[in-house]
Amino acid sequence: MTLGLINANPVVHAKKERIARTDYPHADHAVDPLDIYDFVRDIRDPEHPYSLEQLSVLSEESITVDDKLGLILITFTPTVQHCSMATVIGLCLRVKLKHYFPPHYKVDIKVSPGSHADEESVNKQLNDKERVAAALENPNLRQLVDECLYSNEL
């Protein structure tokens, strides 16, 4: 592992078995939180070679969908309260979901209440379109996001 990790010894949990599904959220039916969870659970943590699921950063219960309002809310829990990678995790979730769901869905991404020392600031950054766009224009940050999304090491 790399020196200087924010959480050098994270608790790693077993992956849950996937449920075989034949339909997709692109169809004309309601989006299910499990659809979303299955799609994002394998995103690699920016600091460790484990998935967000394995580190319990995400869970099925942390995703809610309101089809009537077209709202998807994802809350995630960083492994430590002072996690400097929380915004990167949120960017990974946003980028992964960007083209997956119809554009009429509004996706809100937040850290779980009380789970981060800078909760308000992180939530503001993750849900401000201009800040997200600016962050993704940074080549180093974009590379880190892509590594987390497309890592085959899990």
C-alpha positions as CSV (number, residue, x, y, z in Angstrom):
1,M,0.0,0.0,0.0
2,T,1.0,3.6,-0.5
3,L,2.5,5.6,2.4
4,G,0.4,8.4,3.9
5,L,-3.0,6.8,3.5
6,I,-5.8,8.6,5.2
7,N,-7.3,5.3,6.4
8,A,-4.4,2.8,6.3
9,N,-6.5,-0.1,7.7
10,P,-10.0,0.0,6.4
11,V,-12.5,-2.7,7.3
12,V,-13.2,-4.8,4.2
13,H,-16.5,-6.6,3.9
14,A,-17.4,-9.5,1.5
15,K,-19.1,-8.7,-1.7
16,K,-22.8,-9.6,-2.0
17,E,-24.0,-12.0,-4.6
18,R,-25.4,-10.3,-7.7
19,I,-29.1,-10.8,-8.5
20,A,-29.6,-11.7,-12.2
21,R,-31.8,-9.1,-13.8
22,T,-33.0,-9.0,-17.3
23,D,-34.6,-5.5,-17.5
24,Y,-32.8,-2.2,-17.4
25,P,-33.7,1.3,-16.1
26,H,-33.9,2.5,-19.7
27,A,-37.2,0.6,-20.1
28,D,-40.5,2.2,-19.4
29,H,-40.7,1.2,-15.8
30,A,-39.7,2.6,-12.5
31,V,-36.1,2.8,-11.6
32,D,-35.2,0.6,-8.7
33,P,-32.6,1.4,-6.1
34,L,-31.1,-2.0,-6.7
35,D,-30.6,-1.1,-10.4
36,I,-28.5,1.8,-9.3
37,Y,-26.6,-0.1,-6.6
38,D,-25.7,-2.9,-9.0
39,F,-24.4,-0.4,-11.4
40,V,-22.2,1.6,-9.0
41,R,-21.2,-1.0,-6.3
42,D,-18.0,-2.0,-8.1
43,I,-16.5,1.5,-8.3
44,R,-13.0,1.2,-6.8
45,D,-12.1,3.4,-3.8
46,P,-9.6,6.1,-4.8
47,E,-7.3,5.1,-2.0
48,H,-7.6,1.3,-1.7
49,P,-7.9,-1.6,-4.1
50,Y,-11.4,-2.4,-2.9
51,S,-14.8,-1.5,-4.1
52,L,-17.1,1.0,-2.5
53,E,-19.3,-2.0,-1.6
54,Q,-16.4,-3.9,0.1
55,L,-15.6,-0.8,2.2
56,S,-19.3,-0.2,3.1
57,V,-19.1,3.2,1.6
58,L,-22.3,2.3,-0.3
59,S,-25.1,0.0,0.4
60,E,-28.5,-0.8,-1.1
61,E,-30.1,1.2,1.6
62,S,-28.1,4.3,0.8
63,I,-30.0,4.8,-2.5
64,T,-33.5,6.2,-2.8
65,V,-35.6,6.8,-5.9
66,D,-38.6,9.0,-6.3
67,D,-40.0,8.2,-9.8
68,K,-42.8,10.8,-9.5
69,L,-40.3,13.6,-8.9
70,G,-37.6,12.0,-11.1
71,L,-35.1,12.1,-8.2
72,I,-32.3,9.8,-7.3
73,L,-30.5,10.3,-4.0
74,I,-27.3,8.5,-3.2
75,T,-25.8,8.9,0.2
76,F,-22.4,7.4,0.9
77,T,-20.3,7.1,4.0
78,P,-16.6,7.7,3.8
79,T,-14.5,5.3,5.9
80,V,-13.1,8.2,8.1
81,Q,-14.7,11.5,9.0
82,H,-11.8,13.5,7.5
83,C,-11.6,11.6,4.2
84,S,-10.0,13.9,1.6
85,M,-11.3,11.5,-1.1
86,A,-15.0,12.0,-0.4
87,T,-15.4,14.5,-3.4
88,V,-13.5,12.0,-5.7
89,I,-15.9,9.2,-4.6
90,G,-18.9,11.5,-5.3
91,L,-17.4,12.5,-8.7
92,C,-17.0,8.8,-9.6
93,L,-20.7,8.1,-8.7
94,R,-21.8,11.1,-10.8
95,V,-19.7,10.2,-13.8
96,K,-20.8,6.6,-13.7
97,L,-24.5,7.5,-13.5
98,K,-24.4,10.4,-16.0
99,H,-25.2,8.4,-19.1
100,Y,-27.0,5.5,-17.5
101,F,-30.3,7.1,-16.6
102,P,-32.7,9.2,-18.7
103,P,-31.9,12.9,-18.4
104,H,-35.2,13.7,-16.7
105,Y,-33.8,12.2,-13.5
106,K,-32.0,14.5,-11.1
107,V,-29.2,12.8,-9.2
108,D,-28.2,14.1,-5.8
109,I,-25.1,12.7,-4.2
110,K,-24.4,13.4,-0.6
111,V,-22.3,12.1,2.3
112,S,-24.3,10.5,5.0
113,P,-25.3,13.0,7.7
114,G,-22.6,13.2,10.4
115,S,-20.2,11.0,8.4
116,H,-17.7,13.7,7.3
117,A,-16.1,16.6,9.1
118,D,-16.7,18.9,6.1
119,E,-20.1,17.5,5.2
120,E,-21.8,20.7,4.0
121,S,-18.9,21.7,1.8
122,V,-18.6,18.2,0.2
123,N,-22.3,18.1,-0.5
124,K,-22.2,21.5,-2.1
125,Q,-19.3,20.6,-4.3
126,L,-20.9,17.3,-5.4
127,N,-24.2,18.9,-6.5
128,D,-23.0,22.1,-8.1
129,K,-22.8,21.4,-11.9
130,E,-20.2,24.1,-12.5
131,R,-17.9,22.7,-9.8
132,V,-18.3,19.2,-11.1
133,A,-17.6,20.3,-14.7
134,A,-14.5,22.2,-13.5
135,A,-13.2,19.3,-11.5
136,L,-13.6,16.9,-14.4
137,E,-11.6,19.3,-16.6
138,N,-8.6,18.7,-14.4
139,P,-6.6,16.0,-16.2
140,N,-5.2,14.5,-13.0
141,L,-8.5,14.3,-11.3
142,R,-10.2,12.9,-14.4
143,Q,-7.5,10.2,-14.6
144,L,-8.1,9.3,-11.0
145,V,-11.9,9.1,-11.6
146,D,-11.4,7.0,-14.7
147,E,-9.1,4.6,-12.8
148,C,-11.7,4.1,-10.1
149,L,-14.4,3.5,-12.7
150,Y,-12.6,1.2,-15.0
151,S,-10.2,-0.7,-12.7
152,N,-10.2,-4.4,-13.3
153,E,-8.4,-5.2,-10.1
154,L,-11.5,-6.0,-8.1
